[in-house]
Amino acid sequence: MLKHVKTKILIGFLFFMLILTVLAKANATVTSTTFTSYFPSSSALAFQHENRFVTLTVSSGTLNSSLCTLTFGSEGGLYTFKANETATLQIDYNVSNVQVSGDQNNTNRVIQSGDTITVNSGNNVHIEWWILTEPWLPLMFIIGMIGLAASFTGPLYAINKIKHHEYHEGMRMGLILTVTGIAFVLAWLWV
């Protein structure tokens, strides 16, 4: 009987690891060579990865460059350009962090979403952003699923032990599993 329980636990663990492997995110990166850009006033340039984005909106002037490079992936990105004209850019984002350097020869600094930068002709501008890595599945979701499994396993375990006249063990472990499972589910739903 014990051998079968271990086999079932091993199969369950392997199934869980298979699900985690399938849900793992691929880390694709896009790297470009030098390209040109021309964005007149009131136009925008946006970079997006899943639900994370960085948007450069040209408030005034023209974002004109013949020396642009872009490195972009799931961890973040880097957009560099040499400005041929003066322009004012508004940067909106929902990524973790954005840093800008080179606008009006400023050094590297963190900017807030919605801030504007002024780029003068001849500036070499670097706009870099980071996306914090997230676990494959949210931790509270995993806790909730473990709680759900424990909530159903506790009574089943108790019934099985009571059938074999092991009342004390069945009630003790069944109660512990059920109460712990309900607590995990409530913690998952609370957050």
TAJO-V206085 format. One record per backbone hydrogen bond with DSSP energy under -0.5 kcal/mol. CO is the residue of the C=O (numbers start at 1). NH is the residue of the N-H. Records with the same first field share a line. If there is no record, write none. Layout:
# TAJO-V206085
CO=NH ; NH
This chain:
# TAJO-V206085
1=5
2=6
3=7
4=8
5=9
6=10
7=11
8=12
9=13
10=14
11=15
12=16
13=17
14=18
15=19
16=20
17=21
18=22
19=23
20=24
21=24
26=28
28=74
29=31
30=72
35=68
37=65
39=63
40=43
43=58
45=56
47=54
49=52
52=49
53=94
54=47
55=57 ; 92
56=45
57=59 ; 90
58=42
60=88
62=64
63=39
64=84 ; 85
65=37
68=35
69=80
70=32
71=78
72=30
73=76
75=131
76=73
77=129
78=71
79=127
80=69
81=83 ; 125
83=122
86=62
87=119
88=59 ; 60
89=117
90=57 ; 92
91=114 ; 115
92=55
97=130
98=111
99=128
100=109
101=126
102=105
103=106
106=102
109=100
112=115
115=91
117=89 ; 119
118=120
119=87
120=123
123=83 ; 125
125=81
126=101 ; 128
127=79
128=99
129=77
130=96 ; 97 ; 132
138=142
139=143
140=144
141=145
142=146
143=147
144=148
145=149
146=150
147=151
148=152
149=153
150=154
151=155
152=156
153=157
154=158
155=159
156=160
157=161
158=162
159=163
160=164
161=166
162=165
165=167
166=170
167=171
168=172
169=173
170=174
171=175
172=176
173=177
174=178
175=179
176=180
177=181
178=182
179=183
180=184
181=185
182=186
183=187
184=188
185=189
186=190
187=191
